[in-house]
């Protein structure tokens, strides 16, 4: 980012800054941009995070619902907890995106996710005060599959 663009952005007043709109609910085709590991704030539970970039809508998104939204600037995320009782979700997603690889561990397969084209389901969630709308990406079986 150039210094002039940086200065222009910082010279805005709070009331003139526009919050990006949430995507309409439905299925999208996109790319897994990256994977990363982290821990939850509350319980310090480890998780795998997928960073997804939508590229196009599917037929279940109403025509025009995302008018004016630049998909190339959108980045969505979905977290998969890494615990004995929830590891099956990671395994299901890996199998749905990469196919079955019975002799490779989950850890060995995760790097292969980067750059994969996928279909994923997006929903909307309101903030607790009802003033904001956020996107969530499903992480149940079948919510993220190979495109």
PyMOL commands that set and color helices and strands:
alter all, ss='L'
color gray80, all
select helices_A, chain A and resi 3-10+14-16+71-73+87-98+106-113
alter helices_A, ss='H'
color red, helices_A
select strands_A, chain A and resi 26-39+46-57+76-81+117-126+133-137+144-146
alter strands_A, ss='S'
color yellow, strands_A
deselect
rebuild
show_as cartoon
